[in-house]
Amino acid sequence: MKHAQQRFDVDGLSEDIRECYQLAKECARRAKAEADPRLRQDFLDMERRWLFLARSYEFTRRIGRFAPSRASQDAGAGA
């Protein structure tokens, strides 16, 4: 499995999301330095999981922002 480097832009993110991206970055760094292929893959798998969690948090935040505005639109339409 080929690993593509990613840029981690953490400006303006919540602390939880920022921490997930930092941990993913650390896993990627450790994978790159690891000589044992199994351990390298473990670090890459952990990196992928941290990135998935960060994106899940981001998605949840977007939904949370959308839901209140949508609820107020629905309430206004029924009035």
Residue frames as a rotation matrix with the C-alpha (Angstrom) as fourth column:
MET 1
0.580 0.814 0.000 0.00
0.814 -0.580 0.000 0.00
0.000 0.000 -1.000 0.00
LYS 2
-0.407 -0.729 0.551 1.51
0.719 -0.627 -0.299 3.29
0.563 0.275 0.779 -1.08
HIS 3
0.177 0.400 -0.899 1.29
0.895 -0.446 -0.022 6.14
-0.410 -0.801 -0.437 1.42
ALA 4
0.086 -0.071 0.994 0.64
0.649 -0.753 -0.110 9.64
0.756 0.655 -0.019 0.09
GLN 5
-0.754 -0.371 -0.542 1.86
0.653 -0.508 -0.562 12.54
-0.067 -0.778 0.625 2.16
GLN 6
0.303 0.884 0.355 -0.79
0.791 -0.441 0.423 15.00
0.531 0.152 -0.834 3.27
ARG 7
-0.718 -0.407 0.565 -0.59
0.073 -0.851 -0.520 18.55
0.693 -0.332 0.641 4.49
PHE 8
-0.120 0.653 -0.748 -2.26
0.963 0.260 0.072 19.00
0.242 -0.711 -0.660 7.86
ASP 9
-0.620 0.029 0.784 -3.83
0.005 -0.999 0.041 22.44
0.785 0.029 0.619 8.07
VAL 10
-0.315 0.457 -0.832 -5.06
0.891 0.444 -0.094 22.78
0.327 -0.771 -0.547 11.65
ASP 11
-0.997 -0.047 0.062 -5.80
0.027 -0.957 -0.288 26.51
0.073 -0.285 0.956 11.80
GLY 12
-0.535 0.833 0.142 -9.24
-0.820 -0.553 0.148 27.26
0.202 -0.037 0.979 13.20
LEU 13
-0.121 0.504 -0.855 -10.15
-0.102 0.851 0.515 23.69
0.987 0.149 -0.052 14.10
SER 14
0.773 0.422 0.474 -11.55
-0.522 -0.002 0.853 22.53
0.360 -0.907 0.219 17.39
GLU 15
-0.012 -0.825 0.565 -9.10
-0.981 0.120 0.154 21.06
-0.195 -0.553 -0.810 19.87
ASP 16
0.312 0.188 0.931 -10.37
-0.204 0.971 -0.128 17.50
-0.928 -0.150 0.341 19.28
ILE 17
0.980 0.074 0.186 -9.96
0.166 0.220 -0.961 17.76
-0.113 0.973 0.203 15.53
ARG 18
0.551 -0.833 0.051 -6.56
-0.746 -0.519 -0.416 19.41
0.373 0.191 -0.908 15.87
GLU 19
0.009 -0.547 0.837 -5.40
-0.811 0.486 0.326 16.63
-0.585 -0.682 -0.439 18.18
CYS 20
0.648 0.289 0.705 -6.55
0.117 0.877 -0.466 13.92
-0.753 0.384 0.534 15.74
TYR 21
0.951 -0.308 0.025 -4.61
-0.039 -0.200 -0.979 15.54
0.306 0.930 -0.202 12.91
GLN 22
0.273 -0.893 0.358 -1.51
-0.950 -0.310 -0.048 15.92
0.154 -0.327 -0.932 15.11
LEU 23
0.125 -0.181 0.976 -1.68
-0.489 0.845 0.219 12.25
-0.863 -0.504 0.017 16.12
ALA 24
0.892 0.207 0.402 -2.12
0.244 0.528 -0.813 11.23
-0.381 0.823 0.421 12.48
LYS 25
0.745 -0.666 -0.028 0.92
-0.488 -0.517 -0.703 13.31
0.454 0.537 -0.711 11.55
GLU 26
0.055 -0.725 0.686 2.95
-0.951 0.172 0.257 11.63
-0.305 -0.667 -0.680 14.30
CYS 27
0.441 0.177 0.880 1.89
-0.056 0.984 -0.170 8.18
-0.896 0.026 0.444 13.08
ALA 28
0.992 -0.084 0.099 2.93
0.101 0.023 -0.995 9.07
0.081 0.996 0.032 9.53
ARG 29
0.422 -0.887 0.188 6.31
-0.847 -0.459 -0.267 10.29
0.323 -0.046 -0.945 10.79
ARG 30
-0.001 -0.408 0.913 6.85
-0.732 0.622 0.278 7.10
-0.681 -0.668 -0.299 12.78
ALA 31
0.769 0.314 0.557 5.79
0.122 0.783 -0.610 4.93
-0.628 0.537 0.564 9.83
LYS 32
0.885 -0.453 -0.111 8.32
-0.280 -0.326 -0.903 6.65
0.372 0.830 -0.415 7.61
ALA 33
0.072 -0.909 0.411 11.09
-0.969 -0.161 -0.186 5.99
0.235 -0.385 -0.893 10.16
GLU 34
0.373 0.176 0.911 10.09
-0.620 0.778 0.103 2.37
-0.691 -0.603 0.399 10.84
ALA 35
-0.545 -0.670 -0.504 12.20
-0.834 0.373 0.406 -0.40
-0.084 0.642 -0.762 9.28
ASP 36
-0.839 0.284 0.465 9.88
0.156 0.943 -0.295 -3.28
-0.522 -0.175 -0.835 10.20
PRO 37
-0.869 0.495 0.014 7.20
-0.109 -0.219 0.970 -3.55
0.483 0.841 0.244 7.48
ARG 38
-0.181 0.848 -0.498 4.55
0.779 0.433 0.453 -4.83
0.600 -0.306 -0.739 9.89
LEU 39
-0.197 0.057 -0.979 5.13
0.815 -0.545 -0.196 -2.00
-0.544 -0.837 0.061 12.35
ARG 40
-0.966 -0.151 -0.210 5.22
0.003 -0.819 0.574 0.49
-0.259 0.553 0.792 9.48
GLN 41
-0.606 0.795 0.005 1.82
0.209 0.153 0.966 -0.77
0.767 0.586 -0.259 8.32
ASP 42
-0.066 0.556 -0.829 0.49
0.990 0.138 0.014 -0.55
0.122 -0.820 -0.560 11.89
PHE 43
-0.552 -0.200 -0.809 1.48
0.421 -0.905 -0.063 3.12
-0.720 -0.376 0.584 12.04
LEU 44
-0.971 0.229 -0.065 -0.08
-0.167 -0.458 0.873 3.78
0.170 0.859 0.483 8.64
ASP 45
-0.327 0.892 -0.311 -3.28
0.620 0.451 0.642 2.08
0.713 0.017 -0.701 9.80
MET 46
-0.116 0.237 -0.965 -3.32
0.921 -0.337 -0.194 4.23
-0.371 -0.911 -0.179 12.94
GLU 47
-0.887 -0.223 -0.404 -2.74
0.067 -0.929 0.365 7.33
-0.457 0.297 0.839 10.83
ARG 48
-0.768 0.640 0.032 -5.73
0.069 0.033 0.997 6.39
0.637 0.768 -0.069 8.66
ARG 49
-0.080 0.764 -0.640 -7.92
0.907 0.323 0.271 5.87
0.414 -0.559 -0.719 11.74
TRP 50
-0.389 -0.111 -0.914 -6.94
0.641 -0.746 -0.182 9.24
-0.662 -0.656 0.362 13.25
LEU 51
-0.984 0.028 -0.174 -7.73
-0.144 -0.697 0.703 10.93
-0.101 0.717 0.690 9.94
PHE 52
-0.492 0.858 -0.144 -11.09
0.419 0.378 0.826 9.16
0.763 0.346 -0.546 9.77
LEU 53
-0.046 0.460 -0.887 -11.92
0.994 -0.064 -0.085 10.32
-0.096 -0.886 -0.454 13.31
ALA 54
-0.705 -0.266 -0.657 -10.92
0.269 -0.958 0.100 13.90
-0.656 -0.106 0.747 12.51
ARG 55
-0.925 0.379 -0.041 -13.11
-0.164 -0.299 0.940 13.89
0.344 0.876 0.339 9.40
SER 56
-0.263 0.852 -0.452 -15.97
0.766 0.469 0.440 12.40
0.587 -0.231 -0.776 11.40
TYR 57
-0.254 0.101 -0.962 -15.67
0.784 -0.561 -0.266 15.24
-0.566 -0.822 0.063 13.93
GLU 58
-0.916 -0.134 -0.379 -15.62
-0.085 -0.857 0.509 17.77
-0.393 0.498 0.773 11.08
PHE 59
-0.710 0.703 -0.043 -18.70
0.178 0.238 0.955 16.21
0.681 0.670 -0.294 9.48
THR 60
-0.113 0.663 -0.740 -20.53
0.978 0.208 0.037 16.23
0.178 -0.719 -0.671 12.82
ARG 61
-0.528 -0.138 -0.838 -19.71
0.434 -0.892 -0.127 19.92
-0.730 -0.431 0.531 13.26
ARG 62
-0.976 0.173 -0.133 -21.03
-0.204 -0.502 0.840 20.72
0.079 0.847 0.525 9.78
ILE 63
-0.409 0.871 -0.274 -24.25
0.540 0.473 0.697 18.80
0.736 0.137 -0.663 10.43
GLY 64
-0.190 0.290 -0.938 -24.62
0.952 -0.180 -0.248 20.58
-0.241 -0.940 -0.242 13.77
ARG 65
-0.785 -0.142 -0.604 -24.32
0.054 -0.985 0.162 23.94
-0.618 0.094 0.781 12.05
PHE 66
-0.878 0.464 -0.120 -26.79
-0.157 -0.043 0.987 22.97
0.453 0.885 0.110 9.34
ALA 67
-0.491 0.722 -0.488 -29.42
0.758 0.630 0.170 21.39
0.430 -0.287 -0.856 11.61
PRO 68
-0.368 0.404 -0.837 -30.27
0.634 -0.550 -0.544 24.51
-0.680 -0.731 -0.054 13.69
SER 69
-0.750 0.101 -0.653 -30.59
-0.426 -0.830 0.360 26.71
-0.506 0.549 0.666 10.61
ARG 70
-0.820 0.477 -0.317 -32.71
-0.041 0.505 0.862 24.07
0.571 0.720 -0.394 8.88
ALA 71
-0.473 0.656 -0.587 -34.92
0.880 0.381 -0.284 23.71
0.037 -0.651 -0.758 11.95
SER 72
-0.466 0.294 -0.835 -35.55
0.193 -0.887 -0.420 27.47
-0.863 -0.357 0.357 12.04
GLN 73
-0.866 0.166 -0.472 -36.39
-0.500 -0.314 0.807 27.46
-0.015 0.935 0.355 8.32
ASP 74
-0.690 0.627 -0.363 -38.89
0.417 0.753 0.508 24.64
0.592 0.199 -0.781 8.83
ALA 75
-0.410 0.532 -0.741 -40.45
0.814 -0.154 -0.560 26.44
-0.412 -0.833 -0.370 11.80
GLY 76
-0.643 0.108 -0.758 -40.77
-0.219 -0.975 0.048 29.65
-0.733 0.197 0.651 9.76
ALA 77
-0.897 0.293 -0.331 -42.43
-0.290 0.175 0.941 27.82
0.333 0.940 -0.072 6.88
GLY 78
-0.522 0.721 -0.455 -45.07
0.723 0.657 0.212 26.34
0.452 -0.219 -0.865 9.17
ALA 79
-0.560 0.285 -0.778 -45.96
0.563 -0.558 -0.609 29.63
-0.608 -0.779 0.152 10.84
